[in-house]
Amino acid sequence: MTRSVQALAYVRPSALESTGSGRLLGLETAGGLTPRGAEAHPRFFSGFLASPQVAARGLLAVADVAAARYYQRIRPGSLDPVVTGNGDRLRFESFSGCGGVYARLDVLDEGLGGAETGHGTTNVDVNNPLREALSRMTGDDPLHLRVGPEEMAVSTLAGAVVEKKVPLPDRWLRGFAEAQVASARFDLRAELSGVEAVRFLRSLPRTQARGRGSLWVTASGRTLRPTTRPGAGAVCLPGPDRLVALERVLRHATGLRVYGPVADGAVATASAWEVTLPGMRLTLTLSPDPARGFSGEGGVLEALATEEAAQDAELVAVLLAWEPRIDLADLAAQAGLSVDRVRAALIRLGTAGRVGYDVADAAYFHRELPYDADRAERHNPRLVSARRLVAEGAVALDGELATVASGDRRYRVRESAGVLSCTCQWWADYRGRRGPCKHALAVRMVRRGATAGGASPTASGVGPGSGADADADADGLRSAGAAR
């Protein structure tokens, strides 16, 4: 597993302090991007929150997910949450250490008292003393929120800083991107009132018995009914204990919205659970299985495999302006591209952390994650293997069929209605539900004239496989556990 170390430097620790006019929640920022370019300690917001206690508990919920591993609970995650200023809202995001749960708190315009925010993205320090102070907060005394250092601190940054160094695995980066792609396929499946939301969430089992299938929920009157088999409109709830972070805000819940894709038989799927709050929304997105993070879902691979999407992404990226909601039709008109090409470009930008997806708005939003998320593309196992196959001339086209030499084996790839299938074990196991295999990706690249490592693809002959590529086949055969 490839990983790097992410260094986060803060002017001082974040803190909750008492002042003559109320309480001050000072969230310190590390390096990030803004419309002015890279800044060491950007400042996004300063103003009073409309619902202080709700905001405190929502922020704690996001921090809970950042520090959690819901599968193989060792080595807790510790990457500080990310905050994005979109002008009319603040978005706090985190991703679990196991790569299977994505959390986001949206503090909307009404939650900010109508005050505008700056634009940009950075990490915010959420340390243990701050967590304890937020946990003890009661009542709704005025709370002033500052995201970024005070003006005085900005002028004295030559002094000592608080530094955190945390591991950042490639699969964590890939998972962050895949969670956005999965969310873009969701529709609203159920909506409960605040009272019914609390009753339903508190009735869920704390654990899922080992060896049992996924839990599903379906609308039943004014509430949701758990079931072991999906029916019409059912939503998968893989690992109900992974919703535990929502308990932080239940007493303030005004409703619950549940999102998911159309059920594909009894196959487990990802889902999103959004608790609506006064002036805010807290959303948890769950991977299809507690033992399986988002990193191996493969939803971004088709976009990454085409040079057209790469070129389109460069153009679309220039047109983004930290919008809280990206209008696909408007962006397509500005770029002179079709909506489908813009959507593919946004998926590609998502792999670099440059856009996210909001299921409540059913729209992408612009943000720039403050780390080298391009590694998610460079080190994606299936993508790397597919490019190697192309470079080695391992693909031979024959109409709708293609033969791919991988190691000492030959695989047949067939295209039907734009969908590629393969004779490899990966396709037999997942039937495209976790994206294309490396053989299908290689065929897609050759058909579209892609290059791999600067080498021109060869479509007329079958080149020899290599030992390295044979080893890479294991990526499609290994367990679909959190290590993916």
C-alpha angles and dihedrals in degrees: 000000000000117000140161134197119256114209115206117190121193130184089229137336117288112254145180110228137179117237136177091264097043134283128335121210106196113191111191119214134216127205117319147148127266134167085273092057131252116354128186094219112008121196116219110165146011120176148091122292120230094219108026100177093047091050091049093052092044091053090049090053091054090048090049090059093046090056097043138095110191094186126049090001100219131117099021116227117252110181109135117241121267121236126200126192111210099175096254100041147017119235119201113195136182140167127211122250090243091054095236105101128057119192131191133176113198112199100197132205093272091048089055093050091248093298117142123238131216122252126253145062134262143146119267125211113244104175130179097259089052091049090052092048092049091048090056094050113120133172126019103272111158112287121197113203121205118184106193134018125308117261090253091054091049090060094051102046092130088083128088120305134203109244130195123189116197134171115253112196119202090235089058090056093046090048093053089055095043092053089061092049092049091050092054089066094054128105129192106271104171141005128197134188119249094261094048091044092056092045093049098044093047091051094058119109114257093224138024114233112248114254095020122118126252121292117241131194129207133187113265115175109302095343142045125263121210116228138171095225127054120240133177110319093004120152124211117239103192108189105357090200087070089073091066092109089067089068088076090072105027096108088060098042117130094181149335127238122192123202132188146138126269107286114258100209111285094327112129116245138188119264141184128227117198123189112198116218136178103293093344147072128212115198131185119191115198128204117235093262134020088229092052125066124206094255096088098046094101097211093135098047099090091054092046092051096062127077089204090064090047092054092043090050091056090054096043092048090061091055096052114105106180091277115179088215122027112212106214095201093049092047091048090053092050092048096041090234135120119263090247092055091048090050091052090048091052091051088053091048088050090063087062092047092249097126135027132194127239113202092195091058093032086224143106119248130204121249136141113221110223099238140064096279091161083087087074088070099037093053102035101132098216093043093048091049093047092052090050090053091051092048091051093051091241095147124087118184124212110171109285090351130074134183120217122195111212117171107315094334136087121215128196118221120193128193120211123170090343094307120116123214128185141199093231125111093251091062092044090054100043109016091214095309090120097040129268124320119244091260093056090045091053091051091049090052093050094047090053095044095247122168128223121210091342093303121123113242119246115221100170103066142031113246124204121272121235136223090247091055091048088056089050089059086074088072089072095044105042123102116286091234131134090280088076 
